[in-house]
Amino acid sequence: MNLITTELKSGIAIISFQCESLDAGNIKKFREEVTPVLESADHVLIDMSKLSFVDSSGLGALLTCYRSLTTRDSDLRLFGLSKPVLALFELVRMHRLFSIYENRDEAIADIELCDADKS
C-alpha cells in the first residue's frame, strides 16, 4: 500500500497521506514515493488531515521536501493539520517556516493569488 496519493490540479501537485503517522517506521517509503512528485511540480500541497502523529523523522522529511522545492523557486504548502500535529509544528517553530492552511481551497487560492501577483 502506498503512503501517499498524488493528484494534479491546474499545475499543482496535491499529496495526500494514506496513513495515520509519519515516523521512523515509514519515512524511507515516504521519501521514495514523494521524490518524483517534488522533482516534477512547481507547487506542492500536502494534505495532512489523516496524520495524527509525526515524529522528528517525519519533521525532517518534510523539511527536506521544503528545501528541495525552495532551492528551485518552487513552493510547498501544508493543510489539514490535526491539533496534535499543529501543536508539534508550533512547539518546534516549524509553523514559521511552512505555509499552513486549514483546507485545500485556502491553499490553492493563495497559490493562485501569488501567481497573479507575479504576472
Sequence and secondary structure as in RCSB ss.txt:
>XXXX:A:sequence
MNLITTELKSGIAIISFQCESLDAGNIKKFREEVTPVLESADHVLIDMSKLSFVDSSGLGALLTCYRSLTTRDSD
LRLFGLSKPVLALFELVRMHRLFSIYENRDEAIADIELCDADKS
>XXXX:A:secstr
  SEEEEEETTEEEEEE SSEESTTTHHHHHHHHHHHHHH SEEEEE TT  EE HHHHHHHHHHHHHHHTTT E
EEEE   HHHHHHHHHTTGGGTSEEESSHHHHHHHHHHHHHHH 
